[in-house]
Amino acid sequence: MKEETVNRRDVILPCMGLLLLMFLSGASSPAQGVKGEIKNVEINGDEVAITYDLKGLPDDDYVIEVFLVPVKRPDAARELAVLRGDVGRGKFSGAGRKIFWTMSELPDIREGESYVFRINVDRPGIPWYYWAGGGAVVAGGAAAILLSGNNQGGGGGTPTPTPATNPLPPGR
């Protein structure tokens, strides 16, 4: 029977390349090529209805968030938490999507100040820190294997002395 040895570098380098490819393709990032556009805002008493279009793939999940932004102070944008309709996480692509909000849920709106609504669209994914943790584990394992001193599989390091290599001390 023929015994084959596997060079550890031949195994580790493709694994590290695969991990890098997975990291670059799977990290959570803003939805690229997806756009949410507010088409209409209707105010009826205390109730606000926001109509928007989302251009994206119909089977994909999206995370929709709505912000109330003061025109003169855009850095003071506030995310609206109590919303109903086509908002949060779900399959929301398409035209004429509606979000409903009650103004009394945000009592500190300044009288006389102008506000606009902003919609954020994101595609959920695996957070970057999971990928970074996995990469650290693989890199640590690869470093341990590569630095073990033996590139030919089957253990590494210095062999343990045995009586065949070191004679026993003389008897008394």
N, C-alpha and C positions, 0 to 999 in steps of 0.2 A: 504494500500500500504506500502510495506517495504522499508525503506530508508537505503541505503548503504553508508558508508563513505569510502573514498579511502585514504590510508596512502600515503603521498607525497613521502616518501622515496621509496615506491614500484614503483613509476613512474619515479622519478629522476635517480635512480641508473641504471636501464636498458638504459635510454636515454644517460647517460654519457658513459656507456660501448659501446653503438652503435657508439657514436661519436669517441671514441678512436679507435675502429675497422676501421671506415671510414678513420681516420687520418693515421693509419698505412698502409692501403692498397692503398690509393689514392694519397699520396703526390708525388710530382714530384721528380723523381730520375733518375740517369743514367739508360739507358736501360739494364736490367739484362738479361744475356743469349743471347744478341744480339751482333754480332761482324761484324765490317766493316774492310775489309782487302784489301789494295791496291795491285793489281796484276801486273799493268804495268803503266809506265809513258813514253809517247812519246813526244818528242819535235820536232816540225816542224817549223823552223823559229822562230817567236814570239809566236806561238800557242803551248800550252801544253794540252795534252789529258791524263787524269788520269782514268784508268780503275780499278774498285773495285768490290768486291763481298760483299753482305750484307746478312748474315744468320739471318733470322728473319721470323716472320709470314707474309704472303703475304697481308693480309687485314689490318695490323697495319700501322699507320702513324709513320714516323721517321723524326727526324731533323738531317740533314747531314751538317757538317761544315768541311772546309778544312783549314789547317794551313801550312804555309811555315816556316820551322825550320832550322836555321843555325846549321850545324853539331857541330861546336866548341862552339856555344853559344845557347844551347837548351832553356834557359830561355828567349831568345829574339824571340820566336815564334810569328808569325803574322797571324791573321785570314785573309784569302783572301775574299774580299767582292764582287767583280764583277766576278761572276761565271755563267756558263750556263750548262744545262744538268740535271742530276739526283742529284740535290743538293737542300738544303733548307728543306722545310717541304713537305712530301708526302709519297706515298707508293713505297718505293725503294728497297724492299727486292728482292734478286735474284742475279744471276751471270752476269758479263759483263756490269755493270752499268758504265756510262761515265760522266765525268765532264770536262768541257773545261775552260781554263783560258788563258788570253793574258798577257804575261810577261811585256809588256809596261805599264800595269795598275799599276805596282808597280815599279816606276823608280829608287828607291834608293837601288836596289839589288847591293851588293858589288861584284865587279869584282874579280874573283879568289877564292871566298869563296864557299864552298860546302853547298848545301841545300838538305833537304829531305822534303817530303810532309807527313803530318799526317792527318788522317781523324777521326773525332769525330762523334759518333752516339748517339743520345738521343731519348727517347720516350717522346713526350709531355704529360703533365698532368696538374693537377690543382696545382698552386704554393703553397708552404708550408704556406705562410703567410695568404692565404684565410682560410686554415684549422685552423691555430692558432687563427685567428680572430673569426671564428665560435665557436671554443672551448672556447674562453674567454667569449663569449656571453652566451653560455649554462652553463658554470661554474658559471658565475655571477648570472644567473637566478636561478640555483640550490641552490646557497648559500643564496640568498634572501628568497627562499621558505623554506629552512631548518632552517634558523635563525629567521623566522617570529614568532616562539614560539608555533605554533599550528600545530601538525603533522597530524591532521585529516581533512584536506580540509575544505572548507567553510569559508574562511577568517581566520584571525589570529590576534594576538596581544590582547590588552586590549579592552574590550567592552566600547562603549560610554555610559556615565551615562545617565539615563533616569529618568523621574519623579517617575517611579515605584521603582527605586533603591535608588534615592536621593530625599527626599521630597522637595517641593518648600519652599522658605523662607516665614516666616509669613507676612501677609499683613499689611499695615499701615493704 
